[in-house]
Amino acid sequence: MSPDILLTGVGTVGAWGAGSDRLAQALAAGTALASEVDRAAGYHRPEGARLACLTPPGQLGEWLSPAESRRMSPPSKLAVAAARMAMRCAGLPGRDEAGTATVVATAFGPSTNTEGLLKQILNEGPEAASPSLFTESVANAPAAQIAIACKATGPSLTVCQREAGPLLALGSAAAELAAGRARRALAGSVDEMTPLLHALLDRFGALARGSSAGEEAARPFDRRRNGFLAGEGAGLVVLETAEGLRERGGRALARVLAWGSAFDPTAAVTNWGTGHQSLARHLLRTLGRAGLAPADVDLIVSGASGSREGDRLEARVLRAAWGDAPLPPVTAPKGVTGEYGGGLLGAAVLAAAGSPCGPTAGFAEPDPELGIVPHDGSGLPPPATVLVTSLAAGGAAAWVVLGRP
């Protein structure tokens, strides 16, 4: 029999600032937190996207010393700060007492260090490559730095599955606890958004563009959506077994009822697919592992981001899973936080813990093809069961079901 797995702490940093309380305030307000991306390097096209949900400067001083910061890439700094917030939220000491596992997702890894390393190699030759840049250019650097900073001596994993990564990381961490390989875990996601990365995403046509209809905005599920707002940040949670929490004393924010994943083979390498029927069956199996049916879900926290194809697939999967039955309220926090970073995971935990759900940023016009009108910000009773869903370009898909502790 699998042990009860509880979420006992959450830490977030992003465009909203540092701390889950600031994220809760931003989500309740329902306003996108976008700012201008530095275009001085000349990577961007003149007519290209200009906005992203960027982390304001000066957010990490409480969580990182200058000596630590000097040897970390930007994503490692964000990840370690969020992990320490989560540990403090959970009431845990700064030492490992349970073989803590670390599972961190990232879509792009430490882009700043990778760019710097490649510039050295291309401009000065391979012998000029900096060892310090290299060690922090790899995707698993944030997970390693969390393990060092938080003295987490259990398994350390890094997940690179784009938009599905945060939920896959949470599910992988829960699996470590369920298998008895750890009694505690730190799980979440981190990404930075550099000018070069932002420009490349824009050149691939992924980002929202301004138009006569208004400025750049994500507009999840909206008929006028034309891309997502890129974002950066980190979101980490603490998972513990119920037995471990009882032994040390403490409180839980939510319970992990089930987790699941799937792959859509119809997806192109850089786009979403059309396999909504198959994905819907996997979603139903995930609910079934918790003994739940679609009618038992009180709230859906959706990974819809304003992507034309991504939101279409998300809507089709949900409609196929629910059939003719009405959907519960659907929230799309990426309209506020942007795509990538820790916004979705943080928003899901806050929703399961009873935090108010604000309006969906950017939504104004329903899309008849999708048939989903996201939550308008009106009051909702605290949900007993929350489905969190995220589909990724390239075919990965993940779901997590959260319940009351």
Buried (B, 14 or more C-beta within 10 A) or exposed (E): EEBBBBBBBBBBBBBBBBBBEBBBBBBBBBBBBBEEBEBEEEBBEEEBBBBBBBBEEEBBEEBBEEEBBEEBBBBBBBBBBBBBBBBBBBBBEEEBBBBBBBBBBBBBBBBBBBBBBEEBBEEEEEEEBBEEBBBBBBBBBBBBBBBBBBEBBBBBBBBBBBBBBBBBBBBBBBBBBBEEEBBBBBBBBBBBBBBBBBBBBBBEEBBBBBEEEEEBBBBBBBEBBBBBBBBBBBBBBBBBBBEBBEEBEBEBBBBBBBBBBBBBEBBEEEBBBBBBEBBBBBBBEBBEEBEBEBEBBBBBBBBBBBBBBBBBBBBBBBBBBBEEEEBBBBBBBBBBBBBBBBBBBBBBBBBBBEBBBBBBBBBEEBBEEBEBBBBEBEEBEEBEBBBBBBBBBBBBBBBBBBBBB
